[in-house]
């Protein structure tokens, strides 16, 4: 079976997003809501010292769901592979958005006959490792469990290995910019990814910058509103202080006038008595 590519910019019968090809996919709630799980890196998950010393006394260690793909991959194919984030799909997508990169997703099907050659020859190729690490945020999952199963059900790959280039989109959607299904050699994979970056990346970067500019305008507007409110409150405090000072001066003047009037009355009263 040969490689199948979905998502070239030349596909005329496909929808476009901001002027370039993409396939909009709505994420299931179990994926969209799974953002706050722990994140790790390759070679970080290790069994405990007790498990290493007495493996026969313990049950096999329970591998956290986010680590399942990396542990499975490295047990079979070693540690030479792209930098796959051990985290939820949404967390990896957020990292990609923050770093202004596209996301490379790989769904791993351990039992598929094309998987061994793809993992050992393509994903472990130094050419692929360097290219993906430099240009993409990579996320992988096992296709028949956890989020990998949910993404496989959502994207419905026709064959494995299955790779996709993904960008964030509005709401609980993602933009699938490229899909690769079936065996592929390292040079061909890099060529497809390079072309996808050239065709889609500039538009994606413009979209990201547009969102950033929108956020910046909203932040500036909010800061101006806060400053205007603070200025208004300061004016109210100044007016209140001025009224208090004027009231205090009025009462002092009134008290002085009252004292002066009483003094005049008293002197006049004494003078009248003395002349009687």
C-alpha positions in Angstrom: 0.0 0.0 0.0 1.4 3.4 -0.9 1.4 6.7 0.9 -1.9 8.6 0.9 -1.7 12.4 1.3 -4.8 14.5 2.1 -4.7 18.2 2.3 -2.6 19.7 -0.4 -3.2 23.3 -1.2 -4.1 22.4 -4.8 -7.3 20.6 -3.7 -10.0 22.7 -5.4 -13.0 20.9 -3.9 -12.0 21.5 -0.3 -12.8 24.4 1.9 -10.3 27.1 2.7 -9.4 28.9 5.9 -8.2 32.4 5.6 -7.2 31.8 2.0 -5.5 28.5 2.4 -6.6 24.9 2.4 -7.5 23.2 5.6 -10.0 20.7 7.0 -11.9 22.0 10.0 -12.5 19.3 12.6 -14.6 19.7 15.7 -12.9 18.1 18.8 -14.9 15.8 21.1 -15.5 17.2 24.6 -13.2 14.6 26.2 -10.3 16.0 24.1 -11.2 19.7 24.3 -11.7 19.5 28.1 -8.5 17.6 28.8 -6.0 20.5 29.1 -4.6 20.4 32.6 -2.8 17.1 32.8 0.9 16.8 33.7 3.4 17.4 31.0 6.7 15.7 30.6 9.6 15.0 28.2 11.2 11.9 26.7 13.5 9.8 28.9 11.9 11.4 32.0 9.6 8.5 33.0 11.6 5.8 34.9 10.5 2.9 37.1 11.3 3.2 40.8 14.5 1.8 42.3 12.6 -0.9 44.1 11.0 -2.0 40.8 14.5 -2.2 39.2 15.9 -4.2 42.1 13.0 -6.6 42.6 10.9 -6.7 39.5 9.7 -10.2 40.3 8.1 -9.0 43.5 6.0 -6.3 41.9 3.3 -6.0 39.3 4.3 -4.3 36.0 4.4 -0.5 36.6 1.3 1.4 35.6 2.3 3.8 32.8 0.5 7.2 33.0 -1.7 7.7 29.9 0.3 10.7 28.7 3.5 8.5 28.7 2.0 5.4 27.1 3.1 6.3 23.5 6.7 7.3 24.5 7.2 4.3 26.7 5.9 1.9 24.0 7.9 3.6 21.2 11.2 3.6 23.1 10.9 0.0 24.3 10.7 -1.1 20.7 12.7 1.5 18.7 15.0 3.3 21.2 15.3 6.9 22.2 16.2 8.5 18.9 13.0 10.2 17.7 11.5 13.7 17.5 10.8 15.5 20.7 7.3 14.3 21.5 5.6 16.1 24.4 4.2 13.8 27.0 1.0 15.7 27.7 -2.6 16.1 26.6 -3.5 16.9 23.0 -4.8 20.4 24.0 -1.8 21.2 26.0 0.5 20.4 23.1 -1.7 22.5 20.8 -1.4 25.4 23.2 2.4 25.0 23.2 2.4 25.1 19.4 0.2 28.2 19.4 2.4 30.0 22.0 5.6 29.2 20.0 4.0 30.2 16.7 4.5 26.7 15.3 2.4 24.1 13.6 1.7 20.8 15.4 2.9 17.5 14.1 0.7 14.6 15.3 1.5 10.9 15.0 -1.0 8.2 15.8 0.9 5.0 16.6 -0.6 1.6 15.7 1.9 -0.9 17.2 0.4 -4.0 15.5 0.1 -2.5 12.0 2.6 -4.1 9.5 3.8 -0.7 8.2 4.6 0.6 11.7 8.0 -1.0 12.4 9.7 0.3 9.2 8.2 3.8 9.7 9.3 4.0 13.3 12.8 2.5 12.8 13.6 4.2 9.5 11.5 7.4 9.3 10.8 8.7 12.7 14.2 7.6 14.0 16.0 9.3 11.0 18.3 12.1 12.0 16.9 14.2 9.1 13.4 13.9 10.3 14.3 14.4 14.0 16.2 17.6 13.3 13.6 19.0 11.0 10.6 18.3 13.3 12.4 19.5 16.4 13.3 22.8 14.7 10.0 23.5 13.1 7.1 21.8 14.8 5.6 20.9 18.2 5.3 17.1 18.1 2.6 15.0 19.9 2.1 11.3 19.6 -0.5 8.8 21.0 -1.4 5.2 20.7 -4.2 4.9 18.2 -6.3 2.4 20.2 -6.3 4.0 23.6 -7.0 7.2 25.4 -6.7 10.4 23.4 -5.1 8.5 20.5 -8.3 6.5 20.2 -10.4 9.7 20.3 -8.3 11.4 17.7 -8.4 8.4 15.5 -12.2 8.3 15.7 -12.3 12.0 15.0 -9.9 12.1 12.0 -10.8 8.5 10.7 -7.4 7.5 9.1 -7.7 5.1 6.3 -4.4 3.5 7.1 -1.4 3.7 9.4 1.1 5.1 10.1 -1.0 8.2 10.4 0.5 11.7 10.6 -1.1 15.1 10.5 -0.1 18.8 10.5 -2.5 20.7 12.7 -3.2 24.3 13.6 -5.5 25.7 16.3 -8.8 27.2 15.2 -11.7 29.1 16.8 -13.8 27.4 19.5 -13.3 23.7 20.0 -12.1 23.2 16.4 -8.7 22.4 14.9 -7.5 23.0 11.3 -6.0 19.8 9.8 -3.6 21.2 7.2 -2.1 17.9 6.0 -2.7 14.2 6.5 -0.2 11.4 5.6 -1.4 7.8 5.7 0.7 4.8 5.0 4.5 4.2 4.7 6.7 7.1 3.9 10.5 7.5 3.8 12.4 10.2 5.6 13.1 12.5 2.6 9.6 12.3 1.4 8.2 13.1 4.9 10.5 16.2 5.2 9.6 17.3 1.7 5.8 17.2 2.5 6.3 18.9 5.8 8.5 21.6 4.2 5.9 22.2 1.4 3.1 22.4 4.0 5.0 25.0 6.0 5.6 27.0 2.9 2.0 26.8 1.7 0.2 27.1 5.0 2.7 28.5 7.5 2.7 32.1 6.4 -1.1 32.2 6.5 -1.1 30.4 9.8 1.4 33.0 11.1 -0.8 35.8 9.9 -3.7 34.3 11.7 -1.7 34.0 14.9 -0.5 37.5 14.6 -4.0 38.7 13.9 -5.2 37.0 17.1 -2.3 38.6 19.0 -3.1 42.0 17.6 -6.7 41.6 18.6 -5.7 40.6 22.1 -3.3 43.5 22.2 -6.0 46.0 21.2 -8.4 44.5 23.7 -5.7 44.8 26.4 -4.9 48.4 25.5 -8.7 49.3 25.5 -9.0 47.7 28.9 -6.0 49.6 30.2 -7.4 52.9 28.9 -10.7 52.1 30.6 -9.0 51.4 33.9 -6.9 54.6 33.5 -10.1 56.7 32.7 -11.9 55.2 35.7 -8.9 55.9 37.9 -8.7 59.5 36.6 -12.4 59.9 37.3 -12.1 58.6 40.8 -9.1 60.9 41.4 -11.2 63.8 40.3 -14.0 62.8 42.6 -11.5 62.6 45.5 -10.1 66.0 44.6 -13.5 67.6 44.4 -14.5 66.0 47.7 -11.3 67.2 49.4 -11.9 70.7 48.0 -15.4 70.8 49.3 -14.2 69.6 52.7 -11.5 72.3 52.8 -14.1 75.0 51.7 -16.5 73.8 54.4 -13.8 73.9 57.0 -12.8 77.4 55.9 -16.4 78.5 56.0 -17.0 77.2 59.5 -13.8 78.8 60.7 -14.8 82.2 59.2 -18.3 81.7 60.6 -17.0 81.0 64.1 -14.7 84.0 63.8 -17.6 86.2 62.8 -19.7 84.9 65.7 -16.9 85.6 68.1 -16.4 89.1 66.7 -20.2 89.8 66.9 -20.3 88.6 70.4 -17.4 90.8 71.4 -19.0 93.9 69.9 -22.3 93.1 71.7 -20.5 92.5 75.0 -18.5 95.8 74.8 -21.6 97.7 73.8 -23.6 96.2 76.6 -20.9 97.0 79.2 -20.6 100.6 77.9 -24.3 101.1 78.2 -24.4 99.9 81.8 -21.6 102.2 82.8 -23.4 105.2 81.4 -26.6 104.5 83.2 
